[in-house]
Amino acid sequence: MAFPNNDISNLVASGYPIIYLVSFDENYVEKAVISLGQKLLGENFNFNIWSAESIETGSNSSDSLEKAINSFETGFLFVKDLNFYIDDPRVIRKLKDFYNSRIGKPGKHIVIISTSLYLPPDIEKEITVVDIPLPDFNETDEIFKAIIADDKYSELSSQITPELADKCIQGLLGLGAAEMELALKRSMVGKKTVDEAFVDELLEEKAQIVRKSGTLDFIRSRINLDQIGGLENIKEWLDTRAKAFSTKARDFGLDIPKGMLVMGISGCGKSLCAKAIATGWNLPLLRLDLNEVYSGLMGSPEDVFRRSIKTVEATAPCVLWIDEIEAGITRSGEKSSDSPAARIFGYFLTWMQEKDAPVFIAATANQIDLLPPEILRKGRFDEIFFVTLPNQDERNQIFQIHLRDRGKDPTLFDLSSLAKNSEGLSGAEIEQAVISAMFDSFSKEKEIDNTSLVIATSSIIPLSTTMREEISKLERWASDRAVKASKG
């Protein structure tokens, strides 16, 4: 989604006196507003800035703001740092007076920039709010070309093919303009050649920047569906939709897949599925931590959540992984209707239903009964899958995978016997049995064998025993409400 030039132009032309822009990329917005103002007002355009630094010693915020408002006849007053003074009754009065004197009169406007939206009730109706999206593909392309056009990068830019440029641009999506510039320049420092490794470095830079949000992780997953035992129904469903994000799919009339909810028993491959989707579809994977959203450490939970969603949409096409979704979105009836959790829940439901950005939501849940029915109905997710304990054939596959991943030849083991004697173990418990057997064999300076695996397997008290009642309840719930992840 590009910078909303048309929206702001219409507001200016209609005589909206005060426009409030929500963005954390101040410099990017400032440049865009100047460019837009010059197009709209031409020679009559003046651009003045008011910020906390504009308040002179011995003065106050309201007097300083009034002085700035009166300093020009036509143009924009670009107001920064207003969130620190917006509760001052005198500041509110200055804004209301400006609104009342300029309503319906194009040519002189206050444009407020802030990273979050906060307005006292007394001034809400006078201010029009516009959310500023992060740079889209075309804008990112312009930023990328402008940076590599610098003479000091001429040696590198000559090596960048159109295909490599597209990968770099895709890797930068989801960042602000300034963050893109820094990530790109840092990745080019000391480089003599540019290849696929350059894209990897750029993605790592992006991962570091995205992590600073506190709520999102950029996951560099190498797991594919072949590294997951069983779950054939999920694999077939995903394989059918692997090309659904392509232009060819749009021309065919296909809708972009919304997402899937994988619920079931802990340790049976739900999170691995989310990682494998991104790898199999060659899409970036972002993980959203709802607990961090609610923590309040990054600001208002609603603002933090909206900002996270903006980043996700700007990174699209991508996979959004929400692990243990029930921990962040529980039954709406258990929350106050005006609480941050209730407002986030409402925003999230609307976004899931209405989102245009190609974002595939891969959500997992262990306690499905905690989720409200609104999030489970068709239209939010394309499908709900239930993952239960692996059957004998799947346990055979899981033993093969974990032995092979650790450099062992699976054909040297009696996998059929191991699979038969490990009934009730989850995939994670089988993995731990293999690890435990390897530790034991290594300490005894011998090669791992069937006996060591049998001993390690039999020493595990599985979750299916310690939580038998809860698992039975979960299986009964899913019997006619979800699609089985495995065949058989």
C-alpha positions as CSV (number, residue, x, y, z in Angstrom):
1,M,0.0,0.0,0.0
2,A,1.5,3.3,-1.1
3,F,1.6,6.6,0.8
4,P,-2.0,7.9,0.9
5,N,-1.5,11.0,-1.4
6,N,-5.1,10.9,-2.7
7,D,-6.6,10.7,0.8
8,I,-4.6,13.6,2.1
9,S,-5.1,15.6,-1.1
10,N,-8.9,15.2,-0.8
11,L,-8.8,16.3,2.9
12,V,-6.8,19.4,1.9
13,A,-9.0,20.2,-1.0
14,S,-12.1,19.8,1.2
15,G,-10.8,22.2,3.8
16,Y,-10.1,19.9,6.7
17,P,-8.0,22.1,9.0
18,I,-6.2,19.5,11.1
19,I,-4.9,16.2,9.8
20,Y,-3.3,13.7,12.1
21,L,-0.8,11.2,10.5
22,V,0.1,8.0,12.4
23,S,3.5,6.7,11.5
24,F,6.8,5.9,13.2
25,D,8.8,6.9,10.1
26,E,8.9,10.7,10.7
27,N,11.4,11.7,8.0
28,Y,9.7,9.6,5.3
29,V,6.3,11.2,6.1
30,E,7.8,14.7,6.2
31,K,9.4,14.4,2.8
32,A,6.1,12.9,1.4
33,V,4.0,15.8,2.9
34,I,6.4,18.4,1.5
35,S,6.2,16.9,-2.0
36,L,2.4,16.7,-1.8
37,G,2.1,20.2,-0.5
38,Q,4.2,21.6,-3.4
39,K,2.0,19.9,-5.9
40,L,-1.3,21.1,-4.3
41,L,-0.4,24.7,-3.4
42,G,2.5,25.5,-5.8
43,E,4.2,28.9,-5.1
44,N,1.8,29.5,-2.2
45,F,3.1,26.5,-0.3
46,N,4.9,27.3,3.0
47,F,6.2,24.5,5.2
48,N,6.8,25.2,8.8
49,I,7.8,22.8,11.6
50,W,6.7,23.0,15.2
51,S,8.2,20.6,17.8
52,A,9.2,20.5,21.4
53,E,12.4,22.4,20.5
54,S,10.3,25.3,19.2
55,I,9.2,26.2,22.7
56,E,11.5,29.0,23.8
57,T,12.8,29.5,27.3
58,G,10.2,31.4,29.3
59,S,7.4,30.5,26.9
60,N,4.9,27.7,27.0
61,S,3.5,25.1,24.5
62,S,0.3,26.9,23.7
63,D,1.9,30.3,23.1
64,S,4.6,28.7,21.0
65,L,2.0,26.8,18.9
66,E,0.0,30.0,18.4
67,K,3.1,31.8,17.2
68,A,3.8,29.0,14.7
69,I,0.2,29.0,13.4
70,N,0.3,32.8,12.8
71,S,3.7,32.7,11.1
72,F,2.3,31.9,7.6
73,E,-0.7,32.5,5.5
74,T,-0.8,29.4,3.3
75,G,0.8,26.0,3.6
76,F,1.3,23.3,6.2
77,L,2.4,23.5,9.8
78,F,4.0,20.2,10.4
79,V,3.6,19.5,14.1
80,K,5.9,17.0,16.0
81,D,5.9,15.9,19.6
82,L,2.3,17.0,20.2
83,N,1.6,13.9,22.2
84,F,3.6,15.5,25.1
85,Y,1.3,18.5,25.2
86,I,-2.1,17.4,23.8
87,D,-3.6,17.1,27.3
88,D,-2.9,20.8,28.0
89,P,-6.3,22.6,27.9
90,R,-4.6,25.7,26.4
91,V,-3.2,23.6,23.5
92,I,-6.6,22.0,23.0
93,R,-8.2,25.5,22.8
94,K,-5.6,26.7,20.2
95,L,-6.4,23.7,18.0
96,K,-10.1,24.1,18.4
97,D,-9.9,27.8,17.5
98,F,-7.8,27.1,14.5
99,Y,-10.3,24.4,13.4
100,N,-13.3,26.7,13.8
101,S,-11.6,29.6,11.9
102,R,-10.4,27.4,9.0
103,I,-13.0,24.7,8.5
104,G,-13.9,24.4,4.8
105,K,-11.2,26.8,3.8
106,P,-8.4,25.0,1.9
107,G,-4.8,26.4,1.9
108,K,-3.7,26.5,5.5
109,H,-3.5,23.2,7.5
110,I,-2.0,21.7,10.6
111,V,-0.5,18.3,9.9
112,I,0.3,16.3,13.0
113,I,2.8,13.4,13.0
114,S,2.9,10.9,15.8
115,T,3.9,7.3,16.3
116,S,0.6,6.5,18.1
117,L,-2.9,7.8,18.2
118,Y,-4.1,9.6,21.3
119,L,-6.7,12.4,21.3
120,P,-8.5,13.8,24.3
121,P,-12.3,13.6,23.9
122,D,-12.6,17.4,23.7
123,I,-10.6,17.5,20.4
124,E,-11.5,14.2,18.7
125,K,-14.1,15.6,16.3
126,E,-11.9,18.4,15.1
127,I,-9.0,16.1,14.0
128,T,-9.0,13.8,11.0
129,V,-6.8,10.7,11.4
130,V,-4.9,9.0,8.5
131,D,-2.8,5.9,9.1
132,I,0.4,5.9,7.1
133,P,1.4,2.5,5.7
134,L,5.0,1.4,5.4
135,P,6.5,1.8,1.9
136,D,5.0,-0.6,-0.6
137,F,7.0,-2.5,-3.3
138,N,7.1,0.4,-5.8
139,E,8.3,2.9,-3.1
140,T,10.8,0.4,-1.8
141,D,12.0,0.0,-5.4
142,E,12.6,3.7,-5.6
143,I,14.5,3.8,-2.3
144,F,16.6,0.8,-3.4
145,K,17.5,2.4,-6.7
146,A,18.3,5.8,-5.2
147,I,20.8,4.2,-2.7
148,I,22.6,2.0,-5.2
149,A,22.8,4.9,-7.6
150,D,25.4,6.5,-5.3
151,D,28.8,6.6,-7.0
152,K,30.5,4.9,-4.1
153,Y,28.3,1.8,-4.8
154,S,28.8,1.8,-8.6
155,E,31.0,-1.4,-8.5
156,L,28.3,-3.3,-6.6
157,S,25.3,-1.8,-8.4
158,S,26.6,-3.0,-11.8
159,Q,26.5,-6.6,-10.5
160,I,22.9,-6.5,-9.3
161,T,20.6,-8.3,-11.8
162,P,16.8,-7.6,-12.0
163,E,16.2,-10.9,-10.3
164,L,18.6,-10.1,-7.4
165,A,17.1,-6.6,-7.1
166,D,13.6,-8.1,-6.7
167,K,14.8,-10.3,-3.9
168,C,16.5,-7.4,-2.2
169,I,13.4,-5.3,-2.4
170,Q,11.3,-8.1,-1.1
171,G,13.7,-8.5,1.7
172,L,13.4,-4.8,2.6
173,L,9.6,-4.8,2.7
174,G,8.2,-4.3,6.2
175,L,10.8,-1.7,7.2
176,G,10.5,2.1,7.3
177,A,12.3,4.2,4.7
178,A,15.1,5.1,7.0
179,E,15.5,1.5,8.2
180,M,15.7,0.3,4.6
181,E,18.5,2.8,3.9
182,L,20.5,1.8,7.0
183,A,20.0,-2.0,6.4
184,L,21.0,-1.7,2.7
185,K,24.0,0.5,3.4
186,R,25.3,-1.7,6.2
187,S,24.9,-4.8,4.1
188,M,27.1,-3.2,1.3
189,V,29.9,-2.1,3.6
190,G,33.2,-3.7,2.6
191,K,31.6,-5.7,-0.2
192,K,33.3,-6.3,-3.5
193,T,30.8,-8.7,-5.0
194,V,27.0,-9.0,-4.8
195,D,25.3,-12.4,-4.9
196,E,22.6,-14.5,-3.0
197,A,24.7,-14.2,0.1
198,F,24.1,-10.4,0.0
199,V,20.3,-11.1,0.2
200,D,20.8,-13.3,3.2
201,E,22.8,-10.5,4.9
202,L,20.1,-8.1,4.1
203,L,17.4,-10.4,5.6
204,E,19.5,-10.8,8.7
205,E,19.7,-7.0,9.0
206,K,15.9,-6.9,8.6
207,A,15.5,-9.6,11.3
208,Q,17.5,-7.5,13.7
209,I,15.3,-4.4,13.0
210,V,12.0,-6.2,13.2
211,R,13.0,-7.8,16.5
212,K,13.2,-4.3,18.0
213,S,9.5,-4.0,17.7
214,G,9.4,-6.4,20.7
215,T,6.3,-8.1,19.3
216,L,7.5,-9.6,15.9
217,D,10.3,-12.0,15.1
218,F,11.6,-12.5,11.6
219,I,12.1,-16.2,11.5
220,R,14.8,-17.6,9.1
221,S,13.3,-21.1,8.8
222,R,15.0,-23.9,6.9
223,I,12.4,-26.6,7.9
224,N,10.4,-28.1,5.1
225,L,7.4,-30.4,5.1
226,D,9.5,-33.5,4.4
227,Q,11.1,-33.0,7.8
228,I,7.7,-33.5,9.5
229,G,6.5,-37.1,10.0
230,G,2.9,-37.8,9.0
231,L,0.2,-35.0,8.8
232,E,-0.5,-36.0,5.3
233,N,-3.8,-34.1,5.1
234,I,-2.2,-30.8,6.1
235,K,0.7,-31.4,3.6
236,E,-1.8,-32.1,0.7
237,W,-3.9,-29.1,1.6
238,L,-0.8,-26.8,1.7
239,D,0.6,-28.3,-1.5
240,T,-2.7,-27.5,-3.3
241,R,-2.3,-23.9,-2.3
242,A,1.5,-23.5,-2.8
243,K,1.1,-21.4,-6.0
244,A,-1.9,-19.4,-4.8
245,F,0.1,-16.2,-4.2
246,S,1.2,-16.0,-7.9
247,T,-0.1,-13.5,-10.5
248,K,-1.2,-16.6,-12.5
249,A,-3.5,-17.6,-9.6
250,R,-5.0,-14.0,-9.5
251,D,-5.7,-14.2,-13.3
252,F,-7.3,-17.6,-12.8
253,G,-9.7,-16.0,-10.2
254,L,-8.4,-17.6,-7.1
255,D,-8.7,-15.9,-3.7
256,I,-5.6,-15.5,-1.6
257,P,-5.6,-18.2,1.2
258,K,-6.5,-16.5,4.5
259,G,-4.8,-19.0,6.8
260,M,-5.2,-22.1,8.9
261,L,-5.6,-23.0,12.6
262,V,-3.7,-26.1,13.7
263,M,-4.9,-27.2,17.1
264,G,-4.2,-30.3,19.1
265,I,-1.8,-32.0,21.4
266,S,1.5,-30.3,22.4
267,G,4.6,-31.7,20.8
268,C,3.0,-33.1,17.7
269,G,4.3,-30.8,15.0
270,K,1.9,-27.8,15.0
271,S,4.7,-25.2,15.2
272,L,6.9,-27.1,12.7
273,C,4.0,-26.8,10.2
274,A,4.0,-23.0,10.5
275,K,7.7,-22.9,9.8
276,A,7.5,-25.4,6.9
277,I,4.8,-23.4,5.2
278,A,7.1,-20.4,4.8
279,T,9.9,-22.6,3.5
280,G,7.7,-24.6,1.1
281,W,6.0,-21.5,-0.3
282,N,9.2,-19.4,-0.3
283,L,7.7,-16.7,1.8
284,P,9.1,-14.7,4.7
285,L,7.9,-15.9,8.2
286,L,6.9,-13.4,10.9
287,R,6.0,-14.6,14.4
288,L,3.7,-12.4,16.5
289,D,4.0,-12.6,20.3
290,L,0.6,-11.5,21.7
291,N,1.9,-11.6,25.2
292,E,4.4,-8.9,24.4
293,V,1.6,-6.9,22.8
294,Y,-0.4,-6.9,26.0
295,S,2.7,-6.3,28.2
296,G,2.5,-2.5,27.7
297,L,6.3,-2.3,27.5
298,M,6.2,-0.9,24.0
299,G,3.3,1.4,24.6
300,S,-0.5,1.2,24.3
301,P,-1.4,-2.5,23.4
302,E,-3.8,-1.3,20.7
303,D,-1.2,1.0,19.1
304,V,1.5,-1.8,19.3
305,F,-0.9,-4.3,17.8
306,R,-1.8,-2.0,14.9
307,R,1.8,-1.2,14.3
308,S,2.7,-4.9,14.2
309,I,-0.1,-5.6,11.7
310,K,1.2,-2.7,9.5
311,T,4.6,-4.2,9.5
312,V,3.2,-7.6,8.6
313,E,1.1,-6.2,5.7
314,A,4.1,-4.3,4.4
315,T,6.1,-7.5,4.4
316,A,3.4,-9.3,2.4
317,P,3.3,-11.7,0.8
318,C,4.3,-13.5,3.9
319,V,3.2,-16.0,6.6
320,L,2.2,-14.7,10.0
321,W,2.7,-17.3,12.7
322,I,0.7,-16.9,15.9
323,D,1.8,-19.6,18.3
324,E,-0.6,-20.6,21.1
325,I,-3.2,-18.1,19.9
326,E,-5.4,-18.9,22.9
327,A,-2.9,-17.3,25.2
328,G,-3.5,-13.9,23.7
329,I,-7.1,-14.1,22.4
330,T,-9.4,-15.8,24.9
331,R,-13.2,-15.8,25.1
332,S,-14.5,-12.2,24.5
333,G,-17.1,-12.7,27.2
334,E,-14.4,-12.9,29.8
335,K,-13.1,-9.4,28.9
336,S,-14.5,-6.0,29.6
337,S,-16.0,-4.6,26.4
338,D,-13.8,-1.5,26.6
339,S,-10.6,-3.2,27.7
340,P,-7.5,-3.2,25.4
341,A,-7.9,-7.0,25.0
342,A,-11.5,-6.6,23.8
343,R,-10.6,-3.8,21.3
344,I,-7.6,-5.8,20.0
345,F,-9.8,-8.8,19.6
346,G,-12.4,-6.8,17.6
347,Y,-9.7,-5.3,15.4
348,F,-8.1,-8.6,14.8
349,L,-11.3,-10.3,13.8
350,T,-12.1,-7.5,11.4
351,W,-8.6,-7.6,9.9
352,M,-8.7,-11.4,9.5
353,Q,-12.0,-11.1,7.6
354,E,-11.3,-8.0,5.5
355,K,-7.5,-8.0,4.9
356,D,-6.5,-7.4,1.3
357,A,-2.8,-8.0,1.9
358,P,-1.5,-11.5,0.9
359,V,-0.8,-12.5,4.5
360,F,-1.3,-16.2,5.4
361,I,-2.1,-16.7,9.1
362,A,-0.7,-19.9,10.5
363,A,-2.1,-20.1,14.1
364,T,-1.6,-22.9,16.6
365,A,-3.6,-23.7,19.7
366,N,-3.3,-26.3,22.5
367,Q,-6.5,-25.4,24.4
368,I,-9.1,-24.8,21.7
369,D,-12.0,-24.5,24.3
370,L,-10.5,-21.1,25.3
371,L,-10.9,-19.6,21.9
372,P,-14.1,-17.6,21.2
373,P,-16.5,-19.0,18.6
374,E,-16.1,-15.8,16.5
375,I,-12.6,-16.7,15.6
376,L,-13.4,-20.3,14.7
377,R,-16.1,-19.6,12.1
378,K,-15.5,-20.0,8.4
379,G,-14.1,-16.9,6.8
380,R,-11.5,-16.2,9.5
381,F,-9.5,-19.3,8.7
382,D,-9.7,-21.4,5.5
383,E,-9.4,-24.6,7.5
384,I,-9.0,-25.9,11.1
385,F,-6.9,-29.0,11.5
386,F,-6.6,-31.3,14.5
387,V,-3.2,-32.9,15.3
388,T,-3.3,-35.9,17.6
389,L,-0.6,-38.3,18.7
390,P,1.2,-39.9,15.8
391,N,0.1,-43.4,14.7
392,Q,2.6,-46.3,14.2
393,D,3.5,-45.4,10.6
394,E,4.0,-41.7,11.6
395,R,6.2,-42.7,14.5
396,N,8.3,-44.8,12.1
397,Q,8.7,-41.7,9.9
398,I,9.6,-39.5,12.9
399,F,12.3,-41.9,14.1
400,Q,13.8,-41.9,10.5
401,I,13.8,-38.1,10.4
402,H,15.5,-37.5,13.7
403,L,18.1,-40.3,13.1
404,R,18.9,-39.0,9.6
405,D,19.1,-35.4,10.8
406,R,21.8,-36.5,13.2
407,G,23.9,-38.3,10.6
408,K,22.6,-41.8,11.4
409,D,21.5,-44.4,8.8
410,P,17.9,-45.3,9.6
411,T,18.1,-48.6,7.7
412,L,20.5,-49.9,10.4
413,F,17.6,-49.8,13.0
414,D,14.5,-51.9,13.5
415,L,12.2,-48.9,12.9
416,S,9.0,-51.0,12.8
417,S,9.7,-52.4,16.3
418,L,10.6,-49.0,17.6
419,A,7.5,-47.4,16.2
420,K,5.3,-50.2,17.6
421,N,6.8,-50.0,21.1
422,S,6.6,-46.2,21.3
423,E,2.8,-45.9,21.2
424,G,1.5,-42.9,23.1
425,L,4.7,-40.8,22.5
426,S,4.4,-37.5,20.7
427,G,6.9,-36.4,18.0
428,A,8.7,-34.2,20.4
429,E,9.0,-37.1,22.9
430,I,10.4,-39.3,20.2
431,E,13.0,-36.7,19.3
432,Q,14.0,-36.5,23.0
433,A,14.3,-40.3,23.1
434,V,16.7,-40.2,20.1
435,I,18.8,-37.4,21.7
436,S,18.9,-39.2,25.1
437,A,20.0,-42.4,23.4
438,M,22.8,-40.6,21.6
439,F,24.0,-39.0,24.8
440,D,24.0,-42.4,26.5
441,S,25.8,-44.1,23.7
442,F,28.4,-41.3,23.3
443,S,29.2,-41.4,27.0
444,K,29.8,-45.2,26.7
445,E,31.9,-44.7,23.6
446,K,29.7,-46.9,21.4
447,E,27.4,-46.4,18.5
448,I,23.7,-45.8,19.0
449,D,21.7,-49.0,18.4
450,N,18.2,-50.3,18.8
451,T,18.7,-51.3,22.5
452,S,19.7,-47.8,23.5
453,L,16.7,-46.3,21.7
454,V,14.3,-48.8,23.3
455,I,15.7,-48.0,26.8
456,A,15.5,-44.2,26.1
457,T,11.9,-44.6,24.8
458,S,10.7,-46.7,27.7
459,S,12.1,-44.2,30.2
460,I,9.8,-41.4,29.1
461,I,6.5,-40.8,30.8
462,P,4.5,-39.4,27.9
463,L,2.1,-36.5,28.0
464,S,-0.6,-38.9,26.9
465,T,-0.3,-40.5,30.3
466,T,0.1,-37.5,32.5
467,M,-2.7,-35.6,30.7
468,R,-4.9,-38.4,29.6
469,E,-8.2,-36.8,30.6
470,E,-7.4,-33.4,28.9
471,I,-6.3,-35.2,25.7
472,S,-9.4,-37.3,25.6
473,K,-11.5,-34.1,26.0
474,L,-9.6,-32.4,23.2
475,E,-10.1,-35.4,20.9
476,R,-13.8,-35.5,21.6
477,W,-14.2,-31.8,20.8
478,A,-12.3,-32.1,17.5
479,S,-14.0,-35.3,16.3
480,D,-16.7,-33.3,14.4
481,R,-15.3,-29.8,14.5
482,A,-11.9,-30.0,12.7
483,V,-10.2,-31.9,9.9
484,K,-7.8,-34.6,11.0
485,A,-4.2,-33.6,10.2
486,S,-3.3,-37.2,9.5
487,K,-4.8,-40.0,7.4
488,G,-5.9,-43.3,8.8
